Amino acid sequence: MNKTLFRSGLLLLSAAAAEIVAVAVPDSDKHQKAAHPYFAWLIIAITVIYFAAALLLHLKNKKSFDDGGLFYRAPFLAGVLLVLNILNIVTVKTALLPTLYFPSLDRVFGTLFEDWELILKCVGYSSGILASGVLGGLIVGFLMGVGIGFSKTLSYWINPLVRILGPIPSTAWIPIFLLIFPTARAASAFIIGISVWFPTVVLTSSGISNVKNSYFEVASTLGANHFWRIFKVGVPAAMPSIFLGLFNGICSSFVTLMTAEMIGAKYGMGWYVNWQKEMMCYANVYAGLIVIAVLFYLVITILFKVRDKVLLWQKGVIKW
């Protein structure tokens, strides 16, 4: 209980200090005023939600506060609020940093509320392109990887192409595919598919090639046909490598998505950040980066949840 009190005390102290600075210390005249004190509201919201959630989890699990849970993260959250408090001081309170490139936190967080319709539209646009590109790259990469892993003929013809075309950065194809495809959205999805395809096909074929031959011999002894040996023995055994390739491909797809949208898209978070940068609205730029971080964090988290469900025997081996 003493650890919990110490952790929660740190969080309350950091939140109180940030709130006092945000409300009591006057802003510099060099900064553009925000419509509302969004940062002060955010501090209160974070603190209340955090303690309410921690208390509900404690009541639900009936465990000691010192067993872990949300209170374990209280010092980290206190550190985050401390960093934001220092940033608030050196920007809007004292204007030590250039005001054009370092706007107030009120304006940054205020953008998330005031421009939410356009941001939500851009999130939907980016999510659609990302989903279609990742799905296409995953399907093609998986099928090619299975073919290379099980067929020497396919390996003979396809492997050289994979080795030549795969290492080319997917963003290098942007000028070509923007001309070939009728829309920037289709070109962006195809380029993302390439970024996912290469690590998926390589690690899928590698995982299947490393499956012990005894597994297939046992399956053949039990009367399994060729299809059964592929999809009931080889593919499940290679699943760890397949997920590793998908993880690497999705991480690459994030870079590809932002680059493609900055160059040729009409909407999307990459387009939004680039457009706001050209308009010199850096509060909107930082708000867009926050949304991008949250969006990609959720994608990776969902991927790891799926991995833990599929690979129950490896749950917790790779943590996120």
Order of alpha helices (4+ residues) and beta strands (2+ residues): alpha-alpha-alpha-alpha-alpha-alpha-alpha-alpha-alpha-alpha-alpha-alpha
